[in-house]
Amino acid sequence: MDYQNPFSKKSSRRGVIVSGAVGGIATALGLPLIAQKADARTTTAGRNDVKILNNALYYEHQAIWAYGAAAGKLTNTEVGKAVLALALRNQADHKKHRDALAATITTLGGTPVKTESTYDLSSYIKRGEGNLDSDVNIAKLALALETDAAIAYSHEIAKLKTPKLITVGASIGSTEAAHAAAIRATFKALGVNLEIVPVSFVSSENREAWVLKV
């Protein structure tokens, strides 16, 4: 996913991992009902919203796959266990996002995009924003992906035509930003000197402040 075109431990450490990724999921699970009330199945607005939501669904599939692919490559060290715990927590949120988006697309009369067997993350690796070759680099890759997800949602939700879908999209986007902050918090708990929230906004203009280079 290109951020410029996103849609075309110990007990203290364990506490960071468990509490770092905040919710917004209960709201997201209300998506199908909102879509039904919008009665947008055959309207231009409905078709527009289906396209945008399917783009979002594609990247939820990508995130779920990426966390799954990374999980099997993590070591059994303290760092590896910390990254795995957070990865599974974040992946669980992405699965809830996936299910809510797919149900909404169906309610709007669309066909949810299917998951693919693999996804290309080479652009991140080439930019030095993580890899799958070590625990630390896997966490950096996850951070870049979550940062781009937050940016993508902020760009795309404004294009939705159904007001309540915009609200729910913002809720999901805030969860993606929380995922990024949770990953940075895990780095900090593991001894890396950084700010958990480095700047006041998550945007393409300040993206470099959020990601960590290999």
C-alpha positions in Angstrom: 0.0 0.0 0.0 1.5 3.3 -1.1 0.8 6.0 1.4 0.6 8.6 -1.4 -2.2 6.6 -3.0 -3.5 4.4 -0.2 -6.7 3.1 -1.8 -5.8 2.9 -5.8 8.3 -8.0 28.5 7.5 -8.0 31.4 4.3 -7.2 33.2 4.6 -3.5 32.4 5.3 -4.4 28.8 2.4 -6.8 28.7 0.2 -4.0 30.0 1.2 -1.8 27.1 0.4 -4.6 24.6 -3.0 -5.4 26.0 -4.2 -1.8 26.5 -2.4 -0.1 23.6 -4.8 -0.9 20.7 -8.1 0.9 21.6 -11.6 0.0 20.4 -14.0 1.7 18.1 -15.1 -1.8 17.1 -18.5 -1.7 18.7 -19.3 1.2 16.5 -17.9 -0.5 13.5 -20.1 -3.5 14.0 -23.1 -1.2 13.5 -22.2 -0.7 9.9 -24.7 -3.0 8.2 -27.6 -1.5 10.0 -26.5 2.0 9.1 -26.2 0.9 5.4 -29.7 -0.6 5.5 -31.2 2.6 6.9 -29.4 4.5 4.2 -31.3 2.6 1.6 -28.5 3.1 -0.9 -28.6 -0.2 -2.7 -29.4 1.2 -6.1 -28.3 4.8 -5.8 -25.2 6.6 -7.0 -24.3 7.3 -3.5 -24.6 3.6 -2.6 -22.4 2.6 -5.6 -19.8 5.2 -4.5 -19.8 3.9 -0.9 -19.5 0.3 -2.0 -16.4 1.2 -4.1 -14.7 3.0 -1.2 -15.6 0.4 1.4 -14.3 -2.4 -0.9 -11.0 -0.5 -1.2 -10.9 -0.3 2.6 -11.7 -4.0 2.8 -8.8 -4.9 0.5 -6.4 -3.3 2.9 -8.0 -5.0 5.9 -7.4 -8.3 4.1 -3.8 -7.2 3.5 -3.2 -6.3 7.2 -4.7 -9.6 8.3 -2.4 -11.5 5.9 0.7 -9.5 6.9 0.2 -10.2 10.6 -0.3 -13.8 9.9 2.7 -14.0 7.6 4.9 -12.3 10.2 3.7 -14.3 13.2 5.4 -17.5 12.0 8.7 -15.7 11.5 8.9 -14.2 15.0 11.4 -15.7 17.5 10.6 -17.1 20.9 12.6 -14.4 22.6 11.2 -11.7 24.9 11.1 -9.2 21.9 9.5 -11.8 19.7 6.8 -12.6 22.2 6.1 -9.0 22.8 5.7 -8.3 19.1 3.6 -11.5 18.6 1.2 -10.5 21.4 0.6 -7.0 19.9 0.4 -8.5 16.4 -2.4 -10.9 17.4 -4.3 -8.1 19.2 -4.1 -5.8 16.2 -5.0 -8.6 13.8 -8.1 -9.3 15.8 -9.2 -5.7 15.3 -8.6 -6.0 11.5 -10.7 -9.1 11.4 -13.6 -7.3 13.0 -13.1 -4.4 10.6 -13.1 -6.9 7.7 -16.3 -8.6 8.9 -18.1 -5.3 9.4 -17.0 -3.8 6.0 -18.0 -7.0 4.2 -21.4 -7.1 5.8 -22.0 -3.5 4.9 -21.0 -3.9 1.3 -23.4 -6.8 1.0 -26.2 -4.8 2.5 -25.5 -2.0 0.0 -25.9 -4.5 -2.8 -22.2 -4.9 -3.6 -19.9 -7.8 -3.6 -17.1 -7.8 -1.0 -13.6 -8.1 -2.5 -12.1 -11.5 -1.7 -8.8 -12.0 0.2 -5.8 -12.9 -1.9 -3.3 -15.6 -1.2 -0.4 -13.1 -0.8 0.2 -9.4 -0.9 3.2 -7.4 -2.1 5.0 -5.5 0.7 8.2 -4.9 -1.4 7.6 -1.1 -1.5 8.0 -0.9 2.3 11.1 -3.1 2.3 12.7 -1.0 -0.5 12.0 2.2 1.5 13.7 0.6 4.6 10.5 0.6 6.6 10.7 -2.9 7.9 11.1 -6.5 6.7 10.2 -10.0 7.7 13.7 -11.0 8.6 13.8 -10.1 12.3 11.5 -9.4 15.3 12.4 -5.7 15.2 12.0 -5.3 11.5 8.7 -7.1 11.6 7.5 -4.6 14.2 8.7 -1.7 12.0 6.9 -3.1 9.0 3.7 -3.4 11.0 4.1 0.2 12.2 4.4 1.4 8.6 1.4 -0.5 7.5 -0.8 0.7 10.4 0.4 4.3 9.8 -0.6 4.1 6.2 -4.0 2.5 7.1 -4.7 5.5 9.4 -3.7 7.9 6.7 -5.8 6.0 4.1 -9.0 6.1 6.2 -8.6 9.9 6.8 -8.3 10.4 3.0 -11.1 8.2 1.9 -13.9 8.6 4.5 -14.5 12.1 3.3 -15.6 10.6 -0.1 -18.4 8.5 1.4 -21.9 9.8 0.7 -23.7 8.3 3.8 -23.0 10.6 6.8 -23.1 7.8 9.4 -20.7 5.7 7.3 -18.3 8.6 7.5 -18.6 8.5 11.3 -17.9 4.8 11.5 -15.0 5.1 9.0 -13.4 7.7 11.3 -13.8 5.3 14.2 -11.9 2.6 12.2 -9.3 5.1 11.2 -8.7 6.1 14.8 -8.2 2.5 15.7 -5.5 2.2 13.0 -3.8 5.2 14.5 -4.0 3.6 17.9 -2.4 0.5 16.5 0.5 2.6 15.3 0.8 4.2 18.7 0.6 0.8 20.4 3.5 -0.5 18.3 5.6 2.6 19.2 4.7 2.1 22.8 6.0 -1.5 22.6 9.3 -0.2 21.2 9.5 2.2 24.0 8.8 -0.5 26.6 11.6 -2.5 25.1 14.0 0.3 25.6 13.9 2.4 22.4 14.0 6.1 23.2 11.1 7.5 21.2 7.8 9.4 21.6 4.7 7.1 21.5 2.8 9.9 19.7 5.5 11.8 17.8 3.4 14.5 16.3 -0.1 15.9 16.7 -1.6 14.5 13.4 -1.3 11.3 11.4 -1.1 12.4 7.7 0.9 11.9 4.6 2.7 15.2 5.3 4.1 13.9 8.7 4.2 10.2 7.9 8.0 10.1 8.3 7.6 11.1 11.9 5.6 7.9 12.6 7.5 5.2 10.8 10.8 3.8 11.9 13.6 2.9 9.4 15.5 -0.3 9.3 
